[in-house]
Amino acid sequence: MANKRLLKRTINMICEDLLAECMAASLYGTNKDSAEALLYSTLMLQSDYICRISHPEPGMPAKTYYKTLRENFVAQASEIIDQLNTL
């Protein structure tokens, strides 16, 4: 990790792409309710992880904290992508 700013930009960029896909799915898909639920979960994902970057856990080594943070974000983003693919 280079710095917090780069990590925040990366999370924002990934979430923007996910939001665009969710919007397209809600506009053109048949299951609008689940697409809107994915839209909401993407917004919550972005908000949660940006907040967690700004306020790390006290007492935990920074390198370990940010490594697990990235791994958890990738796992949750992949879960949203899988749900989008099933729409």
ChimeraX commands (.cxc) that place a marker at each C-alpha (Angstrom):
marker #1 position 0.00,0.00,0.00 radius 0.5
marker #1 position 1.49,3.32,-1.03 radius 0.5
marker #1 position -0.73,5.50,1.15 radius 0.5
marker #1 position -4.27,5.98,2.44 radius 0.5
marker #1 position -5.18,8.38,-0.33 radius 0.5
marker #1 position -4.40,5.84,-3.04 radius 0.5
marker #1 position -6.36,3.15,-1.20 radius 0.5
marker #1 position -9.37,5.48,-0.90 radius 0.5
marker #1 position -9.19,6.36,-4.60 radius 0.5
marker #1 position -9.05,2.69,-5.54 radius 0.5
marker #1 position -12.06,1.85,-3.36 radius 0.5
marker #1 position -14.01,4.79,-4.79 radius 0.5
marker #1 position -13.16,3.78,-8.35 radius 0.5
marker #1 position -14.22,0.17,-7.82 radius 0.5
marker #1 position -17.44,1.21,-6.10 radius 0.5
marker #1 position -18.24,3.70,-8.88 radius 0.5
marker #1 position -17.95,0.90,-11.44 radius 0.5
marker #1 position -20.14,-1.35,-9.31 radius 0.5
marker #1 position -22.71,1.44,-8.94 radius 0.5
marker #1 position -22.79,1.94,-12.70 radius 0.5
marker #1 position -23.41,-1.77,-13.23 radius 0.5
marker #1 position -26.13,-1.78,-10.57 radius 0.5
marker #1 position -27.82,1.21,-12.19 radius 0.5
marker #1 position -27.73,-0.47,-15.58 radius 0.5
marker #1 position -29.15,-3.64,-14.08 radius 0.5
marker #1 position -31.95,-1.73,-12.38 radius 0.5
marker #1 position -32.83,0.19,-15.54 radius 0.5
marker #1 position -32.61,-2.63,-18.06 radius 0.5
marker #1 position -33.01,-5.76,-15.98 radius 0.5
marker #1 position -36.18,-7.58,-15.04 radius 0.5
marker #1 position -35.50,-7.79,-11.30 radius 0.5
marker #1 position -35.39,-4.14,-10.26 radius 0.5
marker #1 position -35.79,-4.76,-6.51 radius 0.5
marker #1 position -32.70,-6.92,-6.18 radius 0.5
marker #1 position -30.70,-4.52,-8.36 radius 0.5
marker #1 position -31.68,-1.65,-6.08 radius 0.5
marker #1 position -30.70,-3.74,-3.04 radius 0.5
marker #1 position -27.29,-4.31,-4.63 radius 0.5
marker #1 position -27.05,-0.58,-5.28 radius 0.5
marker #1 position -27.68,0.10,-1.61 radius 0.5
marker #1 position -25.19,-2.54,-0.48 radius 0.5
marker #1 position -22.53,-1.05,-2.78 radius 0.5
marker #1 position -23.06,2.38,-1.26 radius 0.5
marker #1 position -22.80,0.94,2.23 radius 0.5
marker #1 position -19.66,-0.97,1.26 radius 0.5
marker #1 position -18.00,2.20,0.02 radius 0.5
marker #1 position -19.00,4.23,3.05 radius 0.5
marker #1 position -17.91,1.55,5.51 radius 0.5
marker #1 position -14.47,0.96,4.02 radius 0.5
marker #1 position -13.64,4.64,3.50 radius 0.5
marker #1 position -14.48,5.23,7.15 radius 0.5
marker #1 position -12.39,2.24,8.24 radius 0.5
marker #1 position -9.38,3.57,6.32 radius 0.5
marker #1 position -9.55,6.90,8.12 radius 0.5
marker #1 position -9.86,5.33,11.58 radius 0.5
marker #1 position -7.68,2.21,11.95 radius 0.5
marker #1 position -8.00,-0.21,14.86 radius 0.5
marker #1 position -5.85,0.85,17.83 radius 0.5
marker #1 position -3.25,-1.66,18.95 radius 0.5
marker #1 position -3.17,-3.55,15.64 radius 0.5
marker #1 position -0.10,-3.21,13.40 radius 0.5
marker #1 position -0.89,-0.92,10.48 radius 0.5
marker #1 position 0.45,-3.29,7.83 radius 0.5
marker #1 position -1.71,-6.17,9.08 radius 0.5
marker #1 position -4.77,-3.96,9.46 radius 0.5
marker #1 position -4.66,-2.59,5.91 radius 0.5
marker #1 position -3.87,-6.00,4.44 radius 0.5
marker #1 position -6.94,-7.57,6.04 radius 0.5
marker #1 position -8.98,-4.50,5.10 radius 0.5
marker #1 position -8.07,-4.92,1.42 radius 0.5
marker #1 position -8.76,-8.66,1.50 radius 0.5
marker #1 position -12.18,-8.14,3.10 radius 0.5
marker #1 position -13.06,-5.40,0.61 radius 0.5
marker #1 position -12.12,-7.60,-2.35 radius 0.5
marker #1 position -14.18,-10.46,-0.94 radius 0.5
marker #1 position -17.28,-8.29,-0.45 radius 0.5
marker #1 position -16.90,-6.61,-3.84 radius 0.5
marker #1 position -16.57,-10.03,-5.49 radius 0.5
marker #1 position -19.74,-11.12,-3.73 radius 0.5
marker #1 position -21.61,-8.13,-5.15 radius 0.5
marker #1 position -20.22,-8.87,-8.62 radius 0.5
marker #1 position -21.40,-12.47,-8.36 radius 0.5
marker #1 position -24.87,-11.29,-7.38 radius 0.5
marker #1 position -24.90,-8.87,-10.31 radius 0.5
marker #1 position -24.00,-11.68,-12.69 radius 0.5
marker #1 position -26.96,-13.73,-11.51 radius 0.5
marker #1 position -29.47,-10.93,-12.24 radius 0.5
marker link #1:1,2 radius 0.2
marker link #1:2,3 radius 0.2
marker link #1:3,4 radius 0.2
marker link #1:4,5 radius 0.2
marker link #1:5,6 radius 0.2
marker link #1:6,7 radius 0.2
marker link #1:7,8 radius 0.2
marker link #1:8,9 radius 0.2
marker link #1:9,10 radius 0.2
marker link #1:10,11 radius 0.2
marker link #1:11,12 radius 0.2
marker link #1:12,13 radius 0.2
marker link #1:13,14 radius 0.2
marker link #1:14,15 radius 0.2
marker link #1:15,16 radius 0.2
marker link #1:16,17 radius 0.2
marker link #1:17,18 radius 0.2
marker link #1:18,19 radius 0.2
marker link #1:19,20 radius 0.2
marker link #1:20,21 radius 0.2
marker link #1:21,22 radius 0.2
marker link #1:22,23 radius 0.2
marker link #1:23,24 radius 0.2
marker link #1:24,25 radius 0.2
marker link #1:25,26 radius 0.2
marker link #1:26,27 radius 0.2
marker link #1:27,28 radius 0.2
marker link #1:28,29 radius 0.2
marker link #1:29,30 radius 0.2
marker link #1:30,31 radius 0.2
marker link #1:31,32 radius 0.2
marker link #1:32,33 radius 0.2
marker link #1:33,34 radius 0.2
marker link #1:34,35 radius 0.2
marker link #1:35,36 radius 0.2
marker link #1:36,37 radius 0.2
marker link #1:37,38 radius 0.2
marker link #1:38,39 radius 0.2
marker link #1:39,40 radius 0.2
marker link #1:40,41 radius 0.2
marker link #1:41,42 radius 0.2
marker link #1:42,43 radius 0.2
marker link #1:43,44 radius 0.2
marker link #1:44,45 radius 0.2
marker link #1:45,46 radius 0.2
marker link #1:46,47 radius 0.2
marker link #1:47,48 radius 0.2
marker link #1:48,49 radius 0.2
marker link #1:49,50 radius 0.2
marker link #1:50,51 radius 0.2
marker link #1:51,52 radius 0.2
marker link #1:52,53 radius 0.2
marker link #1:53,54 radius 0.2
marker link #1:54,55 radius 0.2
marker link #1:55,56 radius 0.2
marker link #1:56,57 radius 0.2
marker link #1:57,58 radius 0.2
marker link #1:58,59 radius 0.2
marker link #1:59,60 radius 0.2
marker link #1:60,61 radius 0.2
marker link #1:61,62 radius 0.2
marker link #1:62,63 radius 0.2
marker link #1:63,64 radius 0.2
marker link #1:64,65 radius 0.2
marker link #1:65,66 radius 0.2
marker link #1:66,67 radius 0.2
marker link #1:67,68 radius 0.2
marker link #1:68,69 radius 0.2
marker link #1:69,70 radius 0.2
marker link #1:70,71 radius 0.2
marker link #1:71,72 radius 0.2
marker link #1:72,73 radius 0.2
marker link #1:73,74 radius 0.2
marker link #1:74,75 radius 0.2
marker link #1:75,76 radius 0.2
marker link #1:76,77 radius 0.2
marker link #1:77,78 radius 0.2
marker link #1:78,79 radius 0.2
marker link #1:79,80 radius 0.2
marker link #1:80,81 radius 0.2
marker link #1:81,82 radius 0.2
marker link #1:82,83 radius 0.2
marker link #1:83,84 radius 0.2
marker link #1:84,85 radius 0.2
marker link #1:85,86 radius 0.2
marker link #1:86,87 radius 0.2
view
